[in-house]
Amino acid sequence: MAVKEFNVAVALVFDDRERVLLVRKRNTDHFQLPGGKIERGETATDTVFREVKEEVQLELNKDSLQLIGEANGKAMTDYDAIVRAQVFAGDAEGNATPASEIEELCWYDLNEKPSVRLALVLETQTLPMARDLLANRSRTNVQVSSLKESFQ
């Protein structure tokens, strides 16, 4: 039997304190980046804009959005499947608010021990990308968002 694969696009969105936005979907107990499955006929960029708007009510800035890497691993909801995530970073406008299938969101300080359960791919692959991005942002066009936190 062939292994199922899900192609997704996710976004690294930072607040003005350089914390990254994480979401927990309904009926799950792990936090992950906002984003979702790439639908037929959609580009990864189209997906990340759509999913971030649907899930957390934020508008990504098209001029700041950059693909920063890919993360691969077991899917959180289907352990027999592999998820292939294209990871984007960029500025966002608005107040982050849980919507759609999002039960909860939080702002995670990359320099602290997590107080919530993190998805394995997030913890082992995408958060290291985020740390590298912040450490090297002066050499890239990606700016840390001036997004104001909507709650603690």
Secondary structure, DSSP 8 states (H G I E B T S, - for coil): ---EEEEEEEEE-BBTTS-EEEEEETT--SBB-SEEE--TT--HHHHHHHHHHHHH--EE-TTT-EEEEEEEEE-SS-TTEEEEEEEEE--EES-----TTEEEEEEE-TTS--SS-B-HHIIIIIHHHHHHHHHHGGGSS-----B--S--
